[in-house]
Amino acid sequence: MTNRRQTVLLIGASGTLGRALHDTLTARGHTVRTVGRFSGELRYDITDPSRIAALYEAAGPVDAVVSAAGTVPYKPLAEFGPDDWRAAFTGKVLGQVELVRQGLAHVAERGSFTLITGVLAHEPIVTGAAAALANGAVEAFVRAAAVEIAPRRVNAVSPNVFTESLDVYGDFFPGMGSVPSARVAEAYVRSVEGAQTGQVYRL
Amino acid sequence: MTNRRQTVLLIGASGTLGRALHDTLTARGHTVRTVGRFSGELRYDITDPSRIAALYEAAGPVDAVVSAAGTVPYKPLAEFGPDDWRAAFTGKVLGQVELVRQGLAHVAERGSFTLITGVLAHEPIVTGAAAALANGAVEAFVRAAAVEIAPRRVNAVSPNVFTESLDVYGDFFPGMGSVPSARVAEAYVRSVEGAQTGQVYRL
C-alpha cells in the first residue's frame, strides 16, 4: 500500500481531529471519504454495529479506514454506574472493533485500519476511569486483531489532550502538556502509508 | 492493612485459580469468604451489577476483595459479532469494575481490590481478540481507579495460561510457557498485603 494514493474512509470527520485528518490526508494525495453521524458524505452512526454493514455497502471499496470517533462519559468514579460503563464501551470500543471486523470484507487486501484511543489508558486523571477502560480495550484489541488480519493491518493512535482543546479541557490535564491535532494526524499517516501493524502510537 | 489477618471476599472461588487463592490466603491467616454463581458461601453472579449491591450487603464489612471471575468468548476474529464483544465486556469487565465502584462503601478504608486480567492483553493469540479487549479494559481501569480511591487500593493480576490447564488450552499458547495457579495466588497476596496500587502484576 505504501505511499500510493489511497481511498480513505474517515469516520468522525467533523471533529477537531477529523478535520485535521481530512486536511493532512488530502494534502498527501489521498481521496478522503467523510463519515459522520450528522455531517459528511456518508451519514452513519457506527456506535450502532448494524449500521456499519450499510456504511461499507454504501462506501464501496476502500484502501484504508481511519477512525476519529469515540465518546465516553466523564465523572468521578463513585458517580459512575453500570450504564456509564456500557456507554463507554458502546461509544468508543464496540463501533471501532466492528469497523475492523466487518471491514475485513471491504478493505483492500493490503489495506489498513487506524483506530483512536487516548492518553488516559496509561495516564490516569480524576473523572477518567471510563475513558481509560475504553482506551485500554481498544489498544489491546488492536494488538490482538493484528495477528489475525494480515496482510491487512490495524494500528491505534493514542493522543494527549489536543492543544486546540486546552481552553476547554486543560484543567483536567495538569502538567501533562498537549499535542496539536495536525501532529496527531501525522501518526495516522504513519499507519496508513507505512507497513506496521498492531502498534499503538502515543503522542 | 499490611500483614495482619484480613477478611477477604473471594469472587470466583470454585475455579482453578479460586481454589488456589482460597488455599494460599487461608494459609496466611486470612478469613476467606467464598462467592460463586453456583457454589460457595455466598451465591451471586457479579456479571449482573444489580446483584453486587446485594452481595456486599450480605457479606458485611470486608478488608479485601479478590476476583478470579471472568469469562469471554474465544473464536476467530471474523466469526465474532457485536453480541460476542458485549459478552466479553459483561463477562469480564463490567462486574469487576462494579465490584470496585460499589465496594468503595463496603471495603475497609485501607482495604484493597484485586482483579483478574490475563496475558492476552499483551500477547495476542488467534481467537483471543475478545479476551484481549476485556483484559485491556480491566488493566486500564485499574490504573485509572487507583488515583481516585486512595487510601483504598486496586491492582490487577495478569497470569499466563495456568500450568494446570495446559492439557486443555496448551495448544493455543505455543511456546508461551505457563504459570502454576499457586504462583498466581502469590501475586494476589502481594496486592492484598502490600501497599501498592494501580499495578498490573504479570506472571
Interface residues (C-beta under 8 A of the other chain):
Chain A: P49 S50 P76 L77 A78 F80 G81 P82 W85 R86 F89 V93 L94 V97 E98 R101 L104 L120 A121 H122 P124 I125 V126 G128 A129 A131 A132 L133 A134 N135 G136 A137 V138 E139 A140 F141 R143 A144 A145 A146 V147 E148 I149 G198
Chain B: P49 S50 P76 L77 A78 F80 G81 P82 W85 R86 F89 V93 L94 V97 E98 R101 L104 L120 A121 H122 P124 I125 V126 G128 A129 A131 A132 L133 A134 N135 G136 A137 V138 E139 A140 F141 R143 A144 A145 A146 V147 E148 I149 G198
